[in-house]
Amino acid sequence: MGGPMGRNLQSGERLRPIDLARGHGLSTQAVRNYEEAGILPPAARTPHGYRTYTSLHAGALRAFLALLPGHGHPAATSILRAVNRGAEDEAFRLIDESHVQLLDDRRTLRAVEDALRDLGPSTAPASAAGSGAGSGTASGAGSGAASGAGGTRAGGTFIGPLAGRLGIRPATLRAWERAGLVQPHRDPRTGYRVYHEAAVRDAQVAHQLRRGGYLLEQIAPLIAQLRAAGGREPLEAALGDWHDRLAARGRALLTGAAELERYLRERD
């Protein structure tokens, strides 16, 4: 590329907004917006009021765009703002938080895989659990306090104990039921929802996939396939995609860190 962004910039060399924009396929308005947001350091002005940038601004823009894939827009913005106001410790803390989130997501994926592995290939389909399952959301199903020890009855568990086990609200389980992800029985005497083994399995898988970033409409067909197949095979493609996305985020974090270090050195 023959423009200013296609060669090494000399310290103090002046760039126009269009020079920064063209090098990254951006508009000049985007460059101005980044400056106003604190992603770029404040620009100098010509006597006529036009913005002028330097290699330092080019480095900040490169760092921001490199941070985006791994950290997302809000975090990448906060990191550059912190660096530009001299709060490097704050920037490093934000970077650490993204790495912690990635590690947590990896643990979540491992938990999903372990949960499915524990099902075994011979797990029976959940069609029996779905038969007779009500679709209503009666408030009386919320606690299961009248049930046996631990909120269970006849080998099943009620909505309150299951929600507590998963760390979610009972309302979330009811929403999953409406979306077809979970199919509890109804206790014939109380009308309470009762989650037997297959329904608990479906709730666990749905919970883990939600933590992995999947939407309800994406999870529903996977749960349906899991019920029909009685094993983890239908989820292999989703798990493989999840692995790929986590690996891509990990590499993006490394790329962003390299560009940010380059920008920090130039600031120093």
C-alpha positions as CSV (number, residue, x, y, z in Angstrom):
1,M,0.0,0.0,0.0
2,G,1.5,3.3,-1.1
3,G,-0.2,5.7,1.4
4,P,1.1,6.9,4.7
5,M,-0.3,3.8,6.6
6,G,1.4,1.5,4.2
7,R,4.9,2.4,5.3
8,N,6.8,3.0,8.5
9,L,5.8,6.4,10.0
10,Q,8.4,8.7,11.3
11,S,7.9,10.1,14.8
12,G,6.1,13.4,14.6
13,E,5.0,12.9,11.0
14,R,1.6,14.4,10.5
15,L,-1.4,12.5,9.3
16,R,-4.8,13.6,8.2
17,P,-8.0,11.7,9.3
18,I,-8.3,10.2,5.9
19,D,-4.8,8.8,6.2
20,L,-5.7,6.9,9.3
21,A,-9.1,5.9,7.9
22,R,-7.9,4.5,4.6
23,G,-5.3,2.3,6.3
24,H,-8.0,0.3,8.1
25,G,-11.0,0.6,5.8
26,L,-12.7,3.1,8.1
27,S,-14.5,6.3,7.4
28,T,-13.0,9.6,8.6
29,Q,-16.1,10.0,10.8
30,A,-15.2,6.7,12.5
31,V,-11.7,8.1,13.3
32,R,-13.2,11.2,14.7
33,N,-15.6,9.2,16.8
34,Y,-12.7,7.1,18.2
35,E,-10.9,10.2,19.2
36,E,-14.0,11.7,20.9
37,A,-14.5,8.3,22.7
38,G,-11.0,8.5,24.1
39,I,-9.8,5.5,22.1
40,L,-7.3,7.8,20.3
41,P,-5.3,10.5,22.1
42,P,-6.5,14.1,21.4
43,A,-5.4,15.3,18.0
44,A,-3.5,18.5,17.3
45,R,-5.2,21.2,15.3
46,T,-3.9,23.2,12.4
47,P,-4.4,27.0,12.5
48,H,-7.5,26.4,10.4
49,G,-8.9,23.9,12.9
50,Y,-8.2,20.7,11.0
51,R,-7.2,17.6,13.0
52,T,-3.7,16.2,12.5
53,Y,-2.6,12.8,13.8
54,T,0.8,11.2,14.3
55,S,2.2,7.7,14.5
56,L,1.1,7.6,18.1
57,H,-2.6,7.9,16.9
58,A,-1.9,5.2,14.3
59,G,-0.6,2.9,17.0
60,A,-3.6,3.5,19.2
61,L,-6.0,2.7,16.4
62,R,-4.1,-0.5,15.5
63,A,-4.1,-1.6,19.1
64,F,-7.9,-0.9,19.5
65,L,-8.8,-2.8,16.3
66,A,-6.5,-5.7,17.4
67,L,-8.2,-5.8,20.8
68,L,-11.7,-5.9,19.4
69,P,-12.0,-9.6,18.4
70,G,-10.8,-10.9,21.8
71,H,-12.2,-8.3,24.2
72,G,-15.3,-6.9,22.5
73,H,-16.0,-3.3,21.9
74,P,-16.8,-2.1,25.4
75,A,-13.8,-3.7,27.0
76,A,-11.4,-2.7,24.1
77,T,-12.7,0.9,24.4
78,S,-12.2,0.9,28.2
79,I,-8.6,-0.5,27.8
80,L,-7.5,2.3,25.4
81,R,-9.2,5.0,27.4
82,A,-7.3,3.8,30.5
83,V,-4.0,3.7,28.6
84,N,-4.5,7.2,27.1
85,R,-5.2,8.7,30.5
86,G,-2.1,7.0,32.0
87,A,-4.0,4.4,34.1
88,E,-2.1,1.4,32.8
89,D,-3.0,-0.7,35.9
90,E,-6.6,-0.3,35.1
91,A,-6.0,-1.3,31.5
92,F,-4.2,-4.5,32.7
93,R,-7.0,-5.3,35.1
94,L,-9.5,-5.1,32.2
95,I,-7.3,-7.4,30.1
96,D,-7.1,-9.8,33.0
97,E,-10.9,-9.9,33.3
98,S,-11.1,-11.0,29.6
99,H,-8.7,-13.8,30.2
100,V,-10.6,-14.9,33.3
101,Q,-13.8,-14.9,31.2
102,L,-12.1,-17.0,28.6
103,L,-10.9,-19.5,31.2
104,D,-14.3,-19.6,32.7
105,D,-15.8,-20.3,29.3
106,R,-13.3,-23.1,28.7
107,R,-14.3,-24.7,32.1
108,T,-17.9,-24.4,31.1
109,L,-17.3,-26.2,27.8
110,R,-15.4,-28.9,29.7
111,A,-18.4,-29.2,32.1
112,V,-20.7,-29.6,29.1
113,E,-18.5,-32.3,27.7
114,D,-18.2,-34.1,31.0
115,A,-22.0,-33.9,31.5
116,L,-22.7,-35.4,28.1
117,R,-20.0,-38.0,28.6
118,D,-21.6,-39.1,31.8
119,L,-24.8,-39.7,30.0
120,G,-23.3,-42.6,28.2
121,P,-24.4,-43.9,24.7
122,S,-27.2,-46.0,26.2
123,T,-29.1,-43.2,27.9
124,A,-32.8,-43.6,27.1
125,P,-34.5,-40.9,25.1
126,A,-36.6,-38.4,27.2
127,S,-39.8,-38.9,25.3
128,A,-41.3,-40.5,28.4
129,A,-40.5,-37.4,30.5
130,G,-42.2,-35.3,27.9
131,S,-45.5,-37.2,27.8
132,G,-48.1,-35.5,29.9
133,A,-45.9,-32.6,30.7
134,G,-47.9,-29.4,31.2
135,S,-47.0,-26.2,29.4
136,G,-48.5,-23.9,32.0
137,T,-46.7,-21.8,34.5
138,A,-48.8,-22.3,37.7
139,S,-47.3,-20.4,40.6
140,G,-47.8,-23.4,42.8
141,A,-44.9,-25.2,41.1
142,G,-42.4,-22.8,42.5
143,S,-41.2,-24.4,45.7
144,G,-41.9,-28.0,46.2
145,A,-41.8,-27.4,49.9
146,A,-44.3,-30.2,50.5
147,S,-42.2,-32.8,48.8
148,G,-39.9,-35.3,50.3
149,A,-36.4,-34.7,51.6
150,G,-34.3,-32.5,49.3
151,G,-37.4,-31.4,47.3
152,T,-37.7,-34.7,45.4
153,R,-40.5,-37.3,45.0
154,A,-40.6,-40.6,43.2
155,G,-37.1,-40.2,41.9
156,G,-37.7,-36.7,40.6
157,T,-37.0,-33.2,41.8
158,F,-39.1,-30.1,42.0
159,I,-38.4,-26.8,40.3
160,G,-37.0,-25.0,43.3
161,P,-34.3,-27.5,44.2
162,L,-33.3,-27.9,40.6
163,A,-33.1,-24.2,40.0
164,G,-30.9,-24.0,43.2
165,R,-28.7,-26.8,42.0
166,L,-28.1,-25.0,38.6
167,G,-27.8,-21.5,40.2
168,I,-30.7,-20.1,38.2
169,R,-34.2,-18.8,39.0
170,P,-37.3,-21.0,38.8
171,A,-38.6,-18.5,36.3
172,T,-35.7,-19.4,34.0
173,L,-36.7,-23.1,34.1
174,R,-40.3,-22.1,33.3
175,A,-39.1,-20.1,30.3
176,W,-37.0,-23.1,29.1
177,E,-40.1,-25.2,29.4
178,R,-42.1,-22.8,27.2
179,A,-39.2,-22.9,24.7
180,G,-39.3,-26.7,24.6
181,L,-35.9,-27.2,26.2
182,V,-37.2,-29.0,29.4
183,Q,-40.3,-31.2,29.7
184,P,-41.1,-31.9,33.4
185,H,-44.0,-34.1,34.6
186,R,-46.8,-32.7,36.6
187,D,-47.5,-34.2,40.0
188,P,-51.1,-35.5,39.7
189,R,-52.0,-34.5,43.3
190,T,-50.3,-31.1,43.6
191,G,-49.8,-30.0,40.0
192,Y,-46.2,-29.2,40.8
193,R,-43.6,-29.7,38.1
194,V,-41.5,-32.8,38.7
195,Y,-38.2,-33.2,36.9
196,H,-37.1,-36.8,36.4
197,E,-33.7,-37.9,35.2
198,A,-34.1,-37.0,31.5
199,A,-35.6,-33.6,32.3
200,V,-32.8,-32.8,34.7
201,R,-30.3,-33.9,32.0
202,D,-32.0,-31.5,29.5
203,A,-31.9,-28.7,32.0
204,Q,-28.2,-29.2,32.7
205,V,-27.3,-29.3,29.0
206,A,-29.4,-26.2,28.3
207,H,-27.8,-24.4,31.2
208,Q,-24.3,-25.1,30.0
209,L,-25.1,-24.2,26.4
210,R,-26.6,-20.9,27.6
211,R,-23.4,-20.2,29.5
212,G,-21.5,-21.0,26.3
213,G,-23.4,-18.2,24.5
214,Y,-26.1,-20.2,22.7
215,L,-29.6,-18.7,22.2
216,L,-32.7,-20.6,23.2
217,E,-33.7,-21.0,19.6
218,Q,-30.3,-22.6,18.9
219,I,-30.5,-24.9,21.9
220,A,-34.0,-26.2,21.2
221,P,-33.1,-28.3,18.2
222,L,-30.0,-29.7,19.9
223,I,-32.0,-30.8,22.9
224,A,-34.6,-32.4,20.6
225,Q,-31.8,-34.3,18.8
226,L,-30.3,-35.3,22.1
227,R,-33.7,-36.7,23.2
228,A,-34.2,-38.6,20.0
229,A,-30.6,-40.0,19.8
230,G,-30.2,-40.6,23.6
231,G,-26.6,-39.5,23.6
232,R,-24.1,-36.8,22.9
233,E,-23.5,-37.4,19.2
234,P,-25.9,-34.7,18.0
235,L,-24.0,-32.1,20.0
236,E,-20.6,-33.0,18.6
237,A,-20.7,-30.3,15.9
238,A,-21.8,-27.7,18.4
239,L,-19.1,-28.6,20.8
240,G,-16.5,-28.5,18.0
241,D,-17.7,-25.1,16.9
242,W,-17.5,-24.0,20.6
243,H,-13.9,-25.2,20.8
244,D,-13.0,-23.3,17.6
245,R,-14.6,-20.1,18.8
246,L,-12.7,-20.3,22.1
247,A,-9.4,-20.9,20.3
248,A,-10.1,-18.0,18.0
249,R,-10.7,-15.7,21.1
250,G,-7.5,-17.0,22.7
251,R,-5.4,-16.1,19.6
252,A,-7.2,-12.8,19.3
253,L,-6.3,-11.9,22.9
254,L,-2.6,-12.6,22.1
255,T,-2.7,-10.5,18.9
256,G,-4.4,-7.7,20.8
257,A,-1.8,-7.9,23.6
258,A,1.1,-7.6,21.1
259,E,-0.4,-4.5,19.4
260,L,-1.1,-2.9,22.8
261,E,2.5,-3.6,24.0
262,R,3.7,-1.9,20.8
263,Y,1.5,1.1,21.5
264,L,2.7,1.3,25.1
265,R,6.3,1.3,24.0
266,E,5.6,4.1,21.5
267,R,3.9,6.1,24.3
268,D,6.9,5.6,26.5
